[in-house]
Every structure is written in structure tokens, then in C-alpha cells.
């Protein structure tokens, strides 16, 4: 969360405004990458610990970008969305926030379907109904997409 109250904002104004400028730059980069026709941004969540999470498209697909390397991550996101679209599949969550292996993309498919062909999307276990996890804390839940 960027700030919790007016007082918090006033105390951290420079940092908050820098984050907001970064979010606007992200929207610009998203459009330049040609992602808007594939999946328009519905929401942007900024978090000091987890980084950026987008909710995109009519289904509200969660896209966990994390922190740093946003132009490269947007390029990978474009390739993943195109590949899913070509196969007629939809994602529930797309992880581009793997700090250990930043070149990997994890995808949890919507509807429980899975494949290891074409997009390289591997099956992911269904949600266990446990506590909500933050980005980067999903080990064992989402299978990585083949390196691109």
C-alpha cells in the first residue's frame, strides 16, 4: 500500500508521487507494447514490498509484475497473451515476478485446463482455499512457463 491516510501521504509525499509517476509510465509502456487491444488494464496495485500487480482484460486476469525490468516483463507478457489467445486459452494469474528466475513466466490457467504444448503452459494445482498469498509466495502452485 502506498499510503494509508492523508497524514501518511503528507509525510511520504515524494515517494508516493514517484510511485504514481511510475504507474503512469507503466500504462504508457503497456500501450507502446501493444497490450491494450489484447487485455486492457482494469486496475493497478502498487505495493512497496511486492511491486506492481495489474488486473487486465474482461476477466480481470491478475498479472504480477513485481519490481524492476518492466519493459522486458511487458514484452514477455505480450508473447504469453498472444500464445494463450492463439490456443483459445485464458489465464487466471500470470507471474512475471520470480526474483530467483526472472526469465521465467508462471501461468495459472482459468477453468482448470492445462497443457504443455504451444505456449509451454504447464498444469498448475487448483487453489487450496488457504490464506491469500502475495506475489512471489506461490511456490508449488503455479508451474513456470517455458523460458522465452
BALUMPA-625095 format. One record per residue (C-alpha): x, y, z. Coordinates in pm, whole numbers, plus 32768, in hexadecimal, padded with zeros to 4 digits. Example, Ala and Ser with C-alpha at 12.3 -4.5 7.8 and 13.67 -1.06 7.14 Angstrom:
BEGIN
> 84CE, 7E3E, 830C
> 8557, 7F96, 82CA
This chain:
BEGIN
> 8000, 8000, 8000
> 808C, 8151, 7FA1
> 7FEC, 8212, 80BE
> 7EDE, 81DB, 81C1
> 7E68, 833B, 820F
> 7E93, 84A9, 81B4
> 7F94, 84C9, 82C6
> 8055, 839F, 8240
> 8048, 8434, 80E2
> 80C0, 8587, 8164
> 81E7, 84E5, 8216
> 824A, 8413, 80E7
> 81D4, 84F6, 7FD1
> 830F, 84E0, 7EFB
> 8319, 8364, 7F06
> 81A4, 8341, 7EC2
> 81AF, 8433, 7D9D
> 82DC, 837D, 7D0B
> 8216, 8236, 7D1E
> 80ED, 82D8, 7C72
> 81CF, 8361, 7B5E
> 8258, 8200, 7B36
> 80F6, 8177, 7B14
> 80A7, 8276, 7A06
> 81E9, 8217, 7951
> 817F, 80A9, 796B
> 8031, 80F9, 78C6
> 80ED, 81AB, 77AF
> 81DB, 8084, 7782
> 80B5, 7F91, 7784
> 8016, 8052, 7667
> 815F, 806E, 75A4
> 818C, 7EF4, 75C2
> 8039, 7EC7, 7519
> 7F96, 7E1D, 7641
> 7E5D, 7EF4, 7658
> 7DA1, 7E40, 753D
> 7DFB, 7CED, 75D5
> 7DA2, 7D3A, 773E
> 7D59, 7EA0, 77AC
> 7DC7, 7F00, 790B
> 7CA7, 7EFC, 7A03
> 7D6A, 7F3E, 7B46
> 7ECD, 7F85, 7BB6
> 7F40, 7F26, 7D14
> 8084, 7FBA, 7D95
> 8129, 7F20, 7EC4
> 8275, 7F7C, 7F5D
> 82CB, 7E10, 7FA6
> 8229, 7D54, 7E85
> 8248, 7E55, 7D71
> 8144, 7E79, 7C5D
> 8016, 7D9C, 7C25
> 7F2C, 7DDC, 7B02
> 7DCC, 7D5E, 7AC7
> 7D8F, 7D4F, 7951
> 7C88, 7CED, 7853
> 7B17, 7CAA, 787E
> 7B60, 7B84, 7967
> 7C40, 7C50, 7A4D
> 7D71, 7B73, 7A17
> 7E6F, 7BB9, 7B28
> 7FC7, 7C12, 7A9E
> 80D6, 7C1B, 7BA7
> 81F0, 7CF1, 7B1F
> 82AC, 7D1C, 7C64
> 83C5, 7E19, 7C61
> 84BC, 7E82, 7B56
> 84F5, 7E29, 79E7
> 8397, 7E95, 7986
> 83DD, 7EC2, 780E
> 8462, 7D5C, 77F8
> 8341, 7CD7, 78C7
> 8243, 7D88, 77EA
> 82E5, 7CE9, 76B8
> 82C9, 7B90, 7757
> 8162, 7BDA, 77BC
> 8110, 7C31, 7653
> 81A1, 7AE6, 75D7
> 80E4, 7A20, 76E1
> 7F97, 7ACC, 769B
> 7FC2, 7A96, 7524
> 8017, 7927, 7557
> 7EED, 78F0, 763F
> 7E08, 79A3, 754C
> 7E86, 78D0, 7428
> 7E2F, 7794, 74EC
> 7CDE, 7818, 7562
> 7D48, 7810, 76CF
> 7D28, 790D, 77E6
> 7E01, 7946, 7916
> 7D8D, 7982, 7A77
> 7EE6, 79F9, 7AEC
> 8025, 7A4B, 7A30
> 8162, 7A5F, 7B00
> 827E, 7B35, 7A7D
> 8304, 7B74, 7BDB
> 83EA, 7A4C, 7C19
> 8516, 7AED, 7CC3
> 85E6, 79AF, 7CBA
> 85AA, 796B, 7B47
> 853F, 7AB8, 7AAE
> 853C, 7A24, 794F
> 8423, 7931, 79AA
> 82B1, 7970, 798C
> 81B4, 78A9, 7A56
> 804D, 7888, 79E0
> 7F1C, 7802, 7A96
> 7E15, 77B7, 7991
> 7CAA, 7814, 79C5
> 7BB1, 76F7, 79D7
> 7CA9, 75F3, 7A4C
> 7D1A, 7591, 78EF
> 7E8A, 7562, 78AC
> 7F82, 7510, 779C
> 80F5, 74F4, 7768
> 80EC, 7534, 75F2
> 80E8, 7675, 752A
> 8108, 777D, 7634
> 81CD, 7698, 7715
> 80C0, 76C6, 781D
> 80DF, 75B0, 791A
> 7FC7, 753D, 7A00
> 7FA4, 75E9, 7B4E
> 7EF8, 755A, 7C80
> 7DA6, 75E9, 7CDA
> 7D8D, 76E7, 7DF0
> 7D8E, 764F, 7F46
> 7CA8, 7756, 7FD9
> 7DB2, 77C3, 80D1
> 7E18, 7920, 812E
> 7E5A, 7A0E, 8012
> 7FC1, 7A0C, 7FA8
> 8087, 7B38, 7F34
> 814E, 7B3E, 7DF4
> 8286, 7A69, 7E08
> 81ED, 797F, 7F0C
> 814F, 7886, 7E24
> 824C, 776F, 7E13
> 81A9, 7628, 7DB9
> 8067, 76CA, 7D41
> 80BE, 774B, 7BE8
> 8196, 769B, 7AED
> 8297, 776A, 7A30
> 8264, 77BC, 78C6
> 8383, 774E, 77E9
> 849D, 784A, 77D5
> 8471, 7947, 76C1
